[in-house]
Structure formats: C-alpha cells, structure tokens
C-alpha cells in the first residue's frame, strides 16, 4: 500500500509518499514548500502549493496511490481519532476555522485539491487535537463560568498532538522503556511551538489552548500575554478586532 501524506502548516507544506508494504515502511519521495505567501516567494497561496505538489507527483509518474492522509489541526471535541473524510467531515473542519484560522483553511484546501485529483481514493484526516482528548477537566477547563464550556465548547484543546505522540514514543524507544511506564515532557519547536505533559503515554496537560495562539512564543504568534492587553489596545488605539487578531497571530 502506498500512502501520500500531506501536511499543510501555517507557512509551509510538506509531503511524503510512503510504501507501507516494506518493513519498516519506506519513503518513496518527499518534499517541502515553505515561505508560502511571503515576500519574494513564487508560491502565492496554500492552494497554489498543493496543486504544484500533486502535479509534480504526477509528472514523476506516481499514479499508484492507495490512500491519502491529511494532517488537520483542529478537530474540537468531535474528533478523537483519525477519520475517513466525507462531506460531513469537511463541514465540521470548516466550522472550526474560527478556532484555528491559520491552519484549518489550509487543511481544507489540501483536502479539496486531493479529492478533486483523486476522487476515488480513501482520504483520512488525522487531527492535532485528538491526542490531547485524554486531558482531565482540571487541565482543559478555563476559569470561566461553566456555561461557556457547556454551551459554546470554550476549553483548552491543545495542538501538535501527532508530533507529541510520536516524540514520546521515540523517547521510549531510545530509553528502551515501555511508554506506559514513563512520565514525559515533550516539546514541539518550529514556526509553531508547544509543550505537553505525558503520563503513561497519555496527554494530561499542554501549553496550547482553545486555539494555537496560547502558550509558548512562536514564529509569528505571541503566545501567552496579559489578557488585558487586548482591552488596552482596543481602548487606547481604537484598534479594530480584526487588526488585533492579526497582530497577535502574525506579528
């Protein structure tokens, strides 16, 4: 079985084609497009980048693809494991764009392009948030009135779950210990950054929150700041909310 994996991030897209028949699995081809949409880049958008990748694979004669996996950032409480993509799943991912405005749109573009070019292939969404669904309420609930959680699902979701899960397993392998015996702190460091506490293989706390904006300082995201700063900038500078959102996520 050959599986194409697409990872559309906030400023880059990575892809790999795996041959799963070999043990261990082999990477047949791989690549990355970065600096998407930045000044001087030849790639203007995620859609442009994803179309370029698919066309490149086709030019290389890659036609025997059995399935496509999509890294998808925000699955909310609805998705706690990988899921076969259909129209309902795409609608659910789209509905969560306000929670991950930098990523879910790019993830959807990747899915749309792939479904258009490979309409008969099974395609699976793997969610960054799924690994953190094992967090207890003391970790994922905010100190806000309960109605915000029960009625509007305001809570900490956590991200980079696929990375934290993989790093934890690799650490266990390196230590020659069973993951169920270990308590770990894992770090995901890149354009986006996060930390996760893992007890016996399960996520029990993480630095990112309801959106990827919370937590560590990142490439373009501010991470944790005084919440009152929002009110100050809006009151003193008359900064519109859209501009404030861009400031915190992009600058």
C-alpha contacts under 8 A as a table, 3 or more apart, distances in Angstrom:
res1	aa1	res2	aa2	distance
1	X	19	X	6.00
1	X	20	X	5.28
1	X	21	X	5.83
1	X	65	X	7.60
1	X	66	X	5.91
2	X	17	X	6.74
2	X	18	X	5.45
2	X	19	X	4.67
2	X	20	X	5.99
2	X	21	X	7.88
2	X	64	X	7.01
2	X	65	X	5.17
2	X	66	X	5.28
2	X	67	X	6.80
3	X	17	X	5.69
3	X	18	X	5.17
3	X	19	X	6.73
3	X	20	X	7.31
3	X	65	X	6.07
3	X	66	X	5.89
3	X	67	X	4.94
3	X	68	X	5.49
3	X	69	X	7.03
4	X	15	X	7.18
4	X	16	X	5.86
4	X	17	X	4.39
4	X	18	X	6.32
4	X	65	X	6.83
4	X	67	X	6.43
4	X	68	X	4.70
4	X	69	X	6.18
5	X	15	X	5.55
5	X	16	X	5.36
5	X	17	X	6.30
5	X	18	X	7.82
5	X	68	X	5.74
5	X	69	X	4.65
5	X	70	X	5.96
5	X	71	X	7.65
6	X	13	X	7.22
6	X	14	X	6.08
6	X	15	X	4.71
6	X	16	X	6.95
6	X	68	X	7.55
6	X	69	X	6.27
6	X	70	X	5.09
6	X	71	X	6.35
6	X	110	X	7.36
7	X	13	X	5.49
7	X	14	X	5.06
7	X	15	X	6.16
7	X	70	X	6.23
7	X	71	X	5.06
7	X	72	X	7.82
7	X	107	X	7.82
8	X	12	X	6.21
8	X	13	X	4.35
8	X	14	X	6.52
8	X	46	X	7.50
8	X	71	X	6.98
8	X	103	X	7.44
8	X	106	X	5.95
8	X	107	X	5.80
8	X	110	X	7.02
9	X	12	X	5.12
9	X	13	X	5.75
9	X	103	X	6.13
9	X	106	X	7.14
9	X	107	X	7.89
10	X	102	X	5.63
10	X	103	X	5.58
10	X	106	X	7.49
11	X	34	X	6.04
11	X	35	X	5.60
11	X	36	X	5.26
11	X	37	X	7.60
12	X	32	X	7.07
12	X	33	X	5.53
12	X	34	X	4.09
12	X	35	X	6.16
12	X	36	X	5.95
12	X	46	X	7.97
13	X	32	X	5.64
13	X	33	X	5.28
13	X	34	X	6.41
13	X	46	X	7.60
13	X	49	X	7.29
13	X	50	X	7.52
14	X	30	X	7.62
14	X	31	X	5.88
14	X	32	X	4.30
14	X	33	X	6.47
15	X	30	X	5.51
15	X	31	X	5.53
15	X	32	X	6.34
15	X	53	X	7.89
16	X	27	X	6.62
16	X	28	X	7.50
16	X	29	X	5.80
16	X	30	X	4.20
16	X	31	X	6.65
17	X	27	X	5.75
17	X	28	X	5.49
17	X	29	X	5.40
17	X	30	X	6.33
18	X	25	X	6.54
18	X	26	X	5.60
18	X	27	X	4.60
18	X	28	X	5.82
18	X	29	X	7.67
19	X	22	X	6.32
19	X	25	X	5.62
19	X	26	X	5.12
19	X	27	X	6.28
19	X	28	X	6.57
20	X	23	X	7.29
20	X	24	X	7.70
20	X	25	X	4.74
20	X	26	X	6.78
21	X	25	X	6.57
22	X	25	X	4.90
22	X	26	X	6.33
23	X	26	X	7.64
27	X	30	X	7.09
33	X	36	X	7.19
33	X	49	X	6.89
35	X	38	X	5.41
35	X	41	X	6.27
35	X	43	X	7.85
36	X	41	X	6.48
36	X	43	X	5.52
36	X	44	X	6.01
36	X	45	X	5.92
36	X	46	X	6.74
36	X	49	X	7.65
37	X	41	X	6.39
37	X	43	X	6.21
37	X	44	X	4.51
37	X	45	X	5.46
38	X	41	X	5.55
38	X	44	X	7.59
41	X	44	X	6.89
43	X	46	X	7.83
43	X	48	X	6.30
43	X	49	X	6.05
44	X	48	X	6.45
44	X	49	X	7.72
45	X	48	X	5.16
45	X	49	X	6.31
46	X	49	X	4.96
46	X	50	X	6.07
46	X	106	X	5.98
46	X	109	X	7.07
46	X	110	X	7.75
47	X	50	X	5.24
47	X	51	X	6.14
47	X	106	X	7.56
47	X	109	X	5.79
47	X	110	X	6.98
47	X	113	X	7.57
48	X	51	X	5.30
48	X	52	X	6.19
49	X	52	X	5.09
49	X	53	X	6.32
50	X	53	X	5.10
50	X	54	X	6.32
50	X	109	X	7.87
50	X	110	X	6.12
50	X	113	X	7.12
51	X	54	X	5.29
51	X	55	X	6.11
51	X	113	X	6.74
52	X	55	X	5.18
52	X	56	X	6.01
53	X	56	X	5.04
53	X	57	X	6.29
54	X	57	X	5.19
54	X	58	X	6.31
54	X	114	X	7.76
55	X	58	X	5.06
55	X	59	X	6.17
56	X	59	X	5.09
56	X	60	X	6.23
57	X	60	X	5.03
57	X	61	X	6.54
57	X	62	X	5.39
57	X	63	X	7.97
58	X	61	X	5.13
58	X	62	X	5.26
58	X	63	X	6.47
59	X	62	X	7.38
62	X	65	X	7.29
65	X	68	X	7.63
65	X	121	X	7.85
66	X	121	X	6.34
66	X	122	X	7.42
67	X	121	X	5.52
67	X	122	X	5.13
67	X	123	X	5.70
67	X	124	X	7.83
68	X	114	X	7.92
68	X	121	X	7.23
68	X	122	X	6.60
68	X	123	X	4.69
68	X	124	X	6.35
69	X	123	X	5.73
69	X	124	X	4.83
69	X	125	X	6.00
69	X	126	X	7.03
70	X	107	X	7.29
70	X	110	X	7.55
70	X	111	X	7.02
70	X	123	X	7.43
70	X	124	X	6.08
70	X	125	X	4.85
70	X	126	X	6.03
71	X	107	X	7.12
71	X	125	X	6.10
71	X	126	X	5.11
71	X	127	X	6.20
71	X	128	X	7.28
72	X	75	X	7.47
72	X	103	X	7.83
72	X	104	X	6.73
72	X	107	X	5.67
72	X	125	X	5.96
72	X	126	X	5.64
72	X	127	X	4.72
72	X	128	X	6.22
73	X	100	X	7.24
73	X	103	X	6.31
73	X	104	X	6.11
73	X	107	X	7.50
73	X	127	X	5.42
73	X	128	X	4.75
73	X	129	X	6.56
73	X	159	X	6.79
73	X	160	X	7.62
74	X	93	X	7.07
74	X	96	X	6.57
74	X	97	X	7.93
74	X	99	X	7.23
74	X	100	X	6.34
74	X	104	X	6.65
74	X	127	X	6.25
74	X	128	X	6.32
74	X	129	X	5.77
74	X	159	X	7.54
75	X	78	X	6.11
75	X	79	X	5.13
75	X	80	X	7.57
75	X	92	X	7.91
75	X	93	X	6.60
75	X	96	X	7.29
75	X	127	X	5.78
75	X	128	X	7.43
75	X	129	X	5.88
75	X	130	X	6.90
76	X	79	X	6.35
76	X	96	X	7.29
76	X	129	X	6.71
76	X	130	X	7.99
76	X	157	X	6.67
77	X	80	X	6.79
77	X	133	X	7.36
77	X	157	X	7.94
79	X	82	X	7.37
79	X	83	X	7.63
79	X	127	X	7.38
79	X	130	X	6.31
80	X	127	X	7.82
80	X	129	X	7.58
80	X	130	X	4.39
80	X	131	X	7.21
80	X	133	X	6.34
81	X	126	X	7.03
81	X	127	X	7.12
81	X	130	X	5.65
81	X	131	X	7.83
82	X	124	X	6.56
82	X	125	X	5.59
82	X	126	X	4.53
82	X	127	X	6.50
82	X	130	X	7.95
83	X	124	X	5.50
83	X	125	X	5.50
83	X	126	X	6.88
84	X	122	X	7.02
84	X	123	X	5.95
84	X	124	X	4.49
84	X	125	X	6.49
85	X	88	X	7.89
85	X	89	X	5.64
85	X	90	X	6.92
85	X	122	X	7.61
85	X	123	X	5.63
85	X	124	X	5.35
85	X	125	X	6.27
86	X	89	X	5.30
86	X	90	X	6.38
87	X	90	X	5.09
87	X	91	X	6.23
88	X	91	X	5.08
88	X	92	X	6.24
89	X	92	X	5.02
89	X	93	X	6.23
90	X	93	X	5.07
90	X	94	X	6.12
90	X	108	X	7.12
91	X	94	X	5.00
91	X	95	X	6.10
92	X	95	X	5.05
92	X	96	X	6.60
93	X	96	X	5.33
93	X	97	X	6.91
93	X	104	X	6.74
93	X	108	X	7.40
94	X	97	X	5.38
94	X	104	X	6.94
94	X	105	X	7.25
94	X	108	X	7.27
95	X	98	X	7.39
96	X	99	X	5.38
96	X	100	X	6.71
96	X	104	X	7.29
97	X	100	X	5.08
97	X	101	X	5.02
97	X	103	X	7.80
97	X	104	X	5.43
97	X	105	X	6.55
98	X	101	X	5.39
99	X	210	X	6.65
99	X	211	X	5.08
99	X	212	X	7.98
100	X	103	X	5.58
100	X	104	X	5.72
100	X	211	X	5.63
100	X	212	X	6.53
101	X	104	X	6.17
101	X	105	X	6.71
102	X	105	X	6.84
102	X	106	X	7.37
103	X	106	X	5.24
103	X	107	X	6.18
104	X	107	X	4.87
104	X	108	X	6.09
105	X	108	X	5.13
105	X	109	X	6.28
106	X	109	X	5.08
106	X	110	X	6.34
107	X	110	X	5.18
107	X	111	X	6.35
108	X	111	X	5.04
108	X	112	X	6.02
109	X	112	X	5.09
109	X	113	X	6.13
110	X	113	X	5.37
110	X	114	X	6.09
111	X	114	X	5.16
111	X	115	X	5.95
112	X	115	X	5.24
112	X	116	X	6.12
113	X	116	X	5.13
113	X	117	X	6.23
114	X	117	X	5.21
114	X	118	X	5.70
114	X	119	X	7.58
115	X	118	X	5.07
115	X	119	X	4.76
115	X	120	X	7.90
115	X	121	X	7.77
115	X	123	X	7.79
116	X	119	X	5.53
118	X	121	X	5.68
126	X	130	X	7.96
127	X	130	X	5.40
127	X	131	X	7.99
127	X	161	X	7.47
127	X	162	X	7.49
128	X	131	X	6.83
128	X	158	X	7.66
128	X	159	X	4.91
128	X	160	X	4.95
128	X	161	X	4.42
128	X	162	X	5.65
129	X	132	X	5.63
129	X	133	X	6.95
129	X	157	X	6.00
129	X	158	X	5.60
129	X	159	X	4.95
129	X	160	X	7.09
129	X	161	X	5.72
130	X	133	X	5.49
130	X	161	X	6.61
131	X	134	X	6.89
131	X	161	X	4.97
131	X	162	X	6.92
131	X	165	X	7.04
131	X	202	X	7.67
131	X	203	X	6.60
132	X	135	X	5.70
132	X	157	X	6.65
132	X	158	X	6.00
132	X	159	X	7.51
132	X	161	X	6.45
132	X	202	X	7.81
132	X	203	X	5.28
132	X	204	X	7.26
132	X	205	X	7.67
132	X	206	X	7.77
133	X	157	X	7.34
133	X	203	X	7.64
134	X	202	X	6.32
134	X	203	X	5.81
134	X	204	X	6.43
135	X	139	X	6.11
135	X	140	X	6.39
135	X	202	X	7.87
135	X	203	X	5.77
135	X	204	X	4.33
135	X	205	X	5.94
136	X	139	X	5.53
136	X	140	X	6.46
136	X	204	X	6.48
137	X	140	X	5.04
137	X	141	X	5.34
138	X	141	X	5.93
139	X	156	X	7.56
139	X	204	X	7.01
139	X	205	X	5.59
139	X	206	X	7.95
140	X	155	X	5.58
140	X	156	X	4.46
140	X	157	X	6.68
140	X	205	X	7.54
140	X	209	X	7.92
141	X	149	X	7.62
141	X	154	X	7.87
141	X	155	X	5.11
141	X	156	X	6.27
142	X	154	X	7.70
142	X	155	X	5.95
142	X	156	X	7.18
144	X	148	X	7.04
145	X	148	X	6.01
145	X	149	X	7.78
146	X	149	X	5.50
146	X	150	X	6.30
147	X	150	X	5.03
147	X	151	X	5.51
147	X	152	X	7.44
148	X	151	X	5.56
148	X	152	X	5.20
148	X	153	X	6.43
148	X	154	X	5.57
149	X	152	X	5.38
149	X	153	X	4.25
149	X	154	X	4.53
149	X	155	X	6.20
150	X	153	X	5.80
150	X	154	X	7.86
154	X	210	X	6.74
155	X	209	X	7.13
155	X	210	X	5.48
156	X	208	X	7.16
156	X	209	X	4.07
156	X	210	X	4.37
156	X	211	X	7.71
157	X	208	X	7.32
157	X	209	X	5.43
157	X	210	X	5.17
157	X	211	X	7.34
158	X	161	X	7.30
158	X	206	X	5.98
158	X	207	X	6.96
158	X	208	X	4.79
158	X	209	X	5.20
158	X	210	X	6.89
158	X	211	X	7.53
158	X	212	X	7.30
159	X	194	X	7.70
159	X	208	X	6.29
159	X	209	X	7.88
159	X	212	X	6.61
160	X	163	X	5.31
160	X	164	X	6.26
160	X	188	X	7.11
160	X	194	X	7.30
161	X	164	X	5.12
161	X	165	X	5.97
162	X	165	X	5.24
162	X	166	X	6.13
163	X	166	X	5.15
163	X	167	X	6.03
163	X	188	X	6.80
164	X	167	X	5.13
164	X	168	X	6.03
164	X	186	X	6.01
164	X	187	X	7.07
164	X	188	X	6.82
164	X	196	X	6.99
165	X	168	X	5.25
165	X	169	X	6.36
165	X	201	X	7.81
166	X	169	X	5.21
166	X	170	X	6.19
167	X	170	X	5.05
167	X	171	X	6.09
167	X	186	X	6.81
168	X	171	X	5.13
168	X	172	X	6.30
168	X	179	X	7.39
168	X	184	X	7.17
168	X	186	X	6.63
168	X	198	X	7.78
168	X	201	X	7.33
169	X	172	X	5.06
169	X	173	X	6.22
169	X	179	X	6.38
169	X	201	X	8.00
170	X	173	X	4.99
170	X	174	X	6.10
171	X	174	X	5.04
171	X	175	X	6.12
172	X	175	X	5.10
172	X	176	X	5.89
172	X	177	X	5.16
172	X	178	X	6.04
172	X	179	X	5.30
172	X	182	X	7.58
173	X	176	X	4.89
173	X	177	X	6.37
173	X	178	X	7.61
174	X	177	X	7.80
177	X	181	X	7.02
177	X	182	X	7.60
178	X	181	X	5.52
178	X	182	X	7.17
179	X	182	X	5.41
179	X	200	X	5.92
179	X	201	X	5.48
180	X	199	X	7.66
180	X	200	X	3.92
180	X	201	X	5.34
181	X	200	X	5.47
182	X	199	X	6.45
182	X	200	X	5.23
182	X	201	X	7.25
183	X	197	X	7.56
183	X	198	X	5.73
183	X	199	X	4.52
183	X	200	X	5.89
183	X	201	X	7.76
184	X	197	X	5.92
184	X	198	X	5.07
184	X	199	X	6.47
185	X	195	X	6.85
185	X	196	X	5.57
185	X	197	X	4.63
185	X	198	X	6.12
186	X	195	X	5.67
186	X	196	X	5.30
186	X	197	X	6.63
186	X	198	X	7.51
187	X	193	X	7.43
187	X	194	X	5.92
187	X	195	X	4.58
187	X	196	X	6.63
188	X	192	X	7.61
188	X	193	X	5.26
188	X	194	X	5.22
188	X	195	X	6.33
189	X	192	X	6.49
189	X	193	X	4.62
189	X	194	X	6.80
190	X	193	X	5.69
190	X	218	X	7.48
190	X	219	X	7.33
191	X	218	X	5.84
191	X	219	X	4.47
191	X	220	X	7.27
192	X	218	X	5.19
192	X	219	X	6.20
192	X	221	X	7.76
193	X	215	X	7.94
193	X	216	X	6.00
193	X	217	X	7.06
193	X	218	X	5.60
194	X	206	X	7.28
194	X	207	X	5.68
194	X	208	X	6.20
194	X	215	X	6.58
194	X	216	X	5.96
195	X	206	X	5.69
195	X	207	X	5.42
195	X	208	X	7.78
195	X	216	X	7.85
196	X	203	X	6.80
196	X	204	X	7.66
196	X	205	X	5.79
196	X	206	X	4.18
196	X	207	X	6.46
197	X	203	X	6.00
197	X	204	X	5.75
197	X	205	X	5.17
197	X	206	X	6.12
198	X	201	X	5.79
198	X	202	X	5.23
198	X	203	X	4.50
198	X	204	X	5.74
198	X	205	X	7.33
199	X	202	X	5.30
199	X	203	X	6.47
199	X	204	X	6.52
203	X	206	X	7.48
206	X	209	X	7.70
207	X	214	X	6.81
207	X	215	X	4.64
207	X	216	X	6.94
208	X	211	X	6.86
208	X	212	X	5.56
208	X	213	X	6.82
208	X	214	X	4.75
208	X	215	X	4.87
208	X	216	X	7.71
209	X	212	X	6.29
209	X	213	X	7.25
209	X	214	X	5.26
209	X	215	X	7.19
210	X	214	X	7.60
211	X	214	X	6.55
212	X	215	X	7.91
213	X	221	X	5.95
213	X	222	X	6.96
213	X	223	X	5.50
213	X	224	X	7.81
213	X	248	X	7.73
213	X	249	X	6.65
214	X	222	X	7.92
214	X	223	X	4.77
214	X	224	X	5.42
215	X	223	X	4.69
215	X	224	X	5.11
216	X	222	X	7.78
216	X	223	X	4.94
216	X	224	X	6.55
217	X	221	X	6.40
217	X	222	X	5.31
217	X	223	X	4.54
217	X	224	X	7.24
218	X	221	X	5.10
218	X	222	X	6.43
218	X	223	X	6.66
220	X	248	X	7.89
220	X	249	X	6.00
220	X	250	X	4.73
220	X	251	X	5.37
221	X	248	X	5.75
221	X	249	X	4.41
221	X	250	X	5.84
221	X	251	X	6.68
222	X	225	X	7.22
222	X	248	X	5.51
222	X	249	X	6.65
222	X	251	X	7.48
225	X	229	X	7.43
226	X	229	X	5.59
227	X	230	X	6.08
227	X	231	X	7.81
228	X	231	X	5.26
228	X	232	X	6.32
229	X	232	X	4.98
229	X	233	X	6.14
230	X	233	X	5.44
230	X	234	X	6.21
230	X	244	X	7.42
231	X	234	X	5.16
231	X	235	X	5.92
232	X	235	X	5.16
232	X	236	X	5.73
232	X	237	X	7.81
233	X	236	X	5.37
233	X	237	X	5.30
233	X	238	X	6.82
233	X	239	X	6.14
233	X	244	X	7.88
234	X	237	X	5.65
234	X	238	X	4.73
234	X	239	X	4.64
234	X	240	X	6.68
234	X	241	X	7.49
234	X	244	X	7.79
235	X	238	X	5.36
235	X	239	X	7.47
236	X	239	X	7.97
239	X	243	X	6.38
239	X	244	X	6.34
240	X	243	X	5.31
240	X	244	X	6.26
241	X	244	X	4.92
241	X	245	X	6.08
242	X	245	X	5.14
242	X	246	X	6.33
243	X	246	X	5.09
243	X	247	X	6.11
244	X	247	X	4.97
244	X	248	X	6.34
245	X	248	X	5.39
245	X	249	X	6.16
246	X	249	X	5.17
246	X	250	X	5.37
246	X	251	X	7.14
247	X	250	X	5.50
247	X	251	X	4.98
248	X	251	X	6.05
